Amino acid sequence: MSDHPYAALTPDVILDAVETYGVRCTGALQALNSYENRVYRVEIEDQKPLAAKFYRPARWSDAAIREEHGFALELAAAEIPMVAPLARDGETLFTHASFRFALFPWQPGRVSELNHREEREVLGRYLGRLHRVGRSKRFEHRPALTVDSFGRESADFLLSGNFLPGYLTDSYRTLTDQLLGQIAARIDAIAAPTLRLHGDCHLSNLLWTDGAPHLVDLDDCRSGPAVQDLWMLLSGTHAEREMQLGHVLTGYTQFMEFDPSELALIEPLRTLRLMHYSAWLARRWDDPAFPVNFPWFNTARYWEEQLQYLREQLAALDEPALSWRPEY
């Protein structure tokens, strides 16, 4: 039997935890597609379901979690459709059986591929409003997105942990050193201002209902440049991404100014995310959920493909950045 902390998070513990909020569970619950934390849809007697999020032990401090919750509540108070945690007696972070957890209203919705201009502009308006709130104060307990935290620490962890096959180790070290040197120089040259971000603004964290998105999951909120919350919304060829970007920024700049020089950070940020993702999988490999759901990780083929992706990113750093000209 696994001795991982989540092994103790049994259905009874989950239901008992939720009922400490003062509701009665029907006994029905459904595990959702979450691996960093454990998140469940829990059916409640005579009420709508709740989403119960059990935080990964030892990842965030209580202060960092409360800062996440505070940011979500600020956004909701500004009428930005952020799914914010529920409070009891002014508290949003609860503890039961040594697990820290939070409860959220259940938010249905669909994941959109953003195939329509109208959706991209609507989303841009909400992100512009989110960033207006985000720049109003600073995080004190949440981390910043930096070359060291996403790149250097990721590479060092993978190399020191002997995750890569021996025949790829030197190539990975040389390539990542080269990438991180170029990325650091690019970020220093642009010197973009930082603000509080969603931090993980990909399509699966946007649930659409009636033509509008609901933003979910601020677990990775952090400080960084505004473009970090924009680039993951773009896909396709260079021309297609420029078109999509123009639509998003048409909405965004109705509420928040945007400096086009930040577009040169897209490929550096994409590279850092690739490196961080591999290290995230490696750091979580002792969690039984990860080998089951990511069986392809840590194979020779996986690492060969990662090196190829990183070589492609090295070339992408020298390609022209996406362009955008404000419409007046």
SVG drawing of the C-alpha trace seen along z (x, -y; Angstrom):
<svg xmlns="http://www.w3.org/2000/svg" viewBox="-34 -56 62 58">
<polyline fill="none" stroke="black" stroke-width="0.4" points="0.0,0.0 1.3,-3.5 2.6,-5.6 1.9,-8.8 0.0,-11.4 -3.0,-11.2 -3.4,-7.5 -5.2,-8.7 -7.7,-10.8 -10.4,-8.2 -14.0,-8.9 -15.1,-9.0 -12.4,-11.6 -13.5,-13.7 -17.2,-13.6 -16.5,-14.2 -14.4,-17.2 -17.1,-18.8 -19.7,-18.3 -17.6,-20.4 -18.8,-23.3 -22.3,-22.7 -23.8,-20.8 -25.0,-17.2 -23.5,-15.1 -25.5,-12.6 -22.5,-10.3 -22.0,-10.7 -18.7,-12.2 -16.7,-12.3 -12.9,-12.8 -12.1,-15.5 -9.2,-15.7 -6.7,-17.2 -3.3,-15.8 -1.4,-18.5 -4.2,-18.7 -7.2,-16.4 -10.5,-17.9 -13.9,-16.3 -17.5,-17.1 -19.5,-16.4 -23.3,-16.1 -25.1,-18.0 -28.5,-17.3 -31.1,-19.8 -28.4,-22.1 -26.2,-22.4 -23.0,-20.3 -19.8,-21.7 -16.2,-21.4 -13.9,-20.3 -10.2,-21.0 -7.7,-19.2 -4.3,-20.9 -1.1,-18.9 0.6,-18.6 3.7,-20.7 3.4,-22.5 2.1,-25.9 2.2,-27.7 -1.1,-28.6 -0.3,-32.3 0.2,-31.5 -3.1,-29.6 -4.9,-32.4 -3.3,-34.9 -4.6,-32.8 -8.1,-32.9 -7.9,-36.6 -7.0,-37.3 -10.0,-35.2 -12.3,-37.0 -11.0,-40.4 -11.7,-39.3 -15.2,-38.1 -15.9,-41.4 -14.9,-43.2 -17.6,-41.2 -15.0,-39.2 -16.3,-35.6 -13.7,-34.0 -14.9,-30.9 -13.9,-31.9 -13.8,-29.9 -16.6,-29.8 -16.1,-31.3 -17.2,-30.4 -16.8,-33.0 -14.4,-34.9 -12.2,-31.8 -11.7,-30.1 -9.0,-27.6 -10.1,-24.6 -8.4,-21.6 -9.7,-18.1 -7.7,-15.0 -4.5,-16.9 -5.6,-17.9 -6.1,-21.5 -9.0,-22.1 -11.3,-24.7 -14.8,-24.5 -16.1,-26.2 -19.5,-26.5 -19.8,-23.9 -19.3,-25.6 -20.5,-23.7 -19.3,-24.8 -17.6,-23.7 -14.0,-24.1 -13.8,-26.2 -11.2,-26.0 -11.6,-29.7 -12.4,-29.2 -14.5,-32.4 -13.4,-36.0 -16.2,-36.9 -15.0,-34.5 -11.4,-35.7 -12.5,-39.3 -14.8,-38.5 -12.0,-36.6 -9.5,-39.4 -11.9,-41.9 -12.0,-39.7 -8.3,-39.2 -7.7,-42.9 -10.0,-43.5 -8.2,-40.7 -4.9,-42.4 -6.2,-45.7 -7.1,-44.1 -3.8,-42.2 -1.6,-45.4 -3.4,-47.1 -1.3,-45.4 1.6,-42.9 1.7,-39.3 3.6,-38.9 3.6,-35.1 3.2,-33.8 6.2,-33.2 7.3,-35.1 7.8,-33.5 11.5,-33.7 14.3,-32.0 15.6,-30.5 12.3,-29.1 11.0,-27.7 14.2,-27.0 17.4,-26.6 15.8,-24.9 13.9,-22.5 17.1,-21.6 19.1,-21.1 16.5,-18.9 16.3,-16.6 20.0,-16.4 20.7,-15.8 18.0,-13.2 19.3,-11.2 16.0,-11.2 17.5,-11.4 19.2,-8.5 23.0,-8.8 23.5,-9.2 21.3,-12.3 22.6,-14.0 25.4,-16.1 23.2,-17.2 20.5,-18.3 22.9,-20.2 24.5,-22.0 21.2,-22.8 19.5,-24.1 22.5,-26.2 22.3,-27.8 18.6,-28.3 18.5,-29.8 21.4,-32.2 19.5,-33.5 16.2,-33.7 17.7,-35.6 19.2,-38.1 15.9,-38.5 13.9,-39.0 16.5,-41.5 16.5,-43.5 12.7,-43.9 12.3,-44.5 8.5,-44.0 6.6,-45.1 5.2,-42.3 1.7,-42.0 -0.5,-39.4 -1.5,-36.8 -3.8,-33.8 -0.5,-32.1 -1.9,-29.0 -4.4,-30.5 -4.9,-27.6 -8.2,-26.6 -9.1,-23.9 -9.1,-26.6 -11.8,-28.5 -15.3,-27.1 -17.8,-28.7 -21.6,-29.2 -23.9,-31.4 -21.1,-33.0 -18.9,-34.0 -16.0,-32.3 -15.7,-31.4 -12.1,-31.4 -11.1,-28.6 -8.1,-27.3 -5.7,-30.0 -3.5,-27.4 -0.5,-28.6 -1.2,-32.3 2.0,-34.2 3.7,-37.4 5.0,-37.8 4.6,-39.7 1.1,-40.2 1.8,-38.2 2.1,-35.0 -1.7,-35.0 -2.1,-35.5 0.3,-33.3 -1.3,-29.9 -4.5,-31.0 -2.8,-31.0 -2.2,-28.1 -1.4,-27.3 0.9,-29.0 2.6,-32.3 -0.1,-34.1 -2.9,-32.4 -1.5,-33.2 -1.1,-36.9 -4.7,-37.0 -5.9,-35.3 -3.6,-37.7 -5.1,-40.7 -8.6,-39.6 -7.7,-38.9 -5.9,-42.3 -8.8,-44.1 -10.8,-43.1 -7.9,-43.3 -6.9,-46.9 -10.4,-48.2 -9.5,-47.8 -5.7,-47.4 -2.8,-48.8 -0.4,-46.3 3.2,-46.8 3.9,-45.1 7.6,-44.5 6.3,-41.7 5.5,-39.6 9.2,-38.9 8.8,-37.0 6.4,-34.4 8.9,-31.8 11.1,-32.3 8.1,-31.7 7.0,-28.7 10.5,-27.2 10.4,-27.8 7.0,-26.1 8.4,-23.0 11.3,-22.7 9.1,-23.3 6.5,-20.7 9.1,-17.9 10.5,-18.8 6.9,-18.9 6.3,-15.4 9.6,-14.2 8.9,-15.9 5.5,-14.2 6.6,-10.7 6.2,-9.3 2.5,-10.1 0.8,-6.9 -1.6,-8.9 1.3,-10.1 2.7,-6.8 -0.9,-5.7 -1.8,-8.9 1.5,-9.8 3.0,-6.3 5.0,-7.8 7.0,-10.0 10.7,-9.2 11.1,-6.8 14.1,-7.2 11.6,-8.2 10.1,-10.9 13.5,-12.5 14.6,-12.2 11.4,-14.1 12.0,-16.7 15.5,-17.4 14.0,-17.8 11.4,-20.2 14.0,-22.2 16.2,-22.4 13.2,-23.7 12.7,-26.3 16.3,-27.4 15.6,-28.1 12.3,-29.8 14.1,-32.3 15.8,-33.7 12.6,-33.9 10.6,-37.2 8.2,-37.7 4.5,-38.0 3.5,-41.5 0.5,-43.6 -0.4,-47.2 -3.0,-48.8 -6.1,-50.0 -7.0,-53.6"/>
</svg>
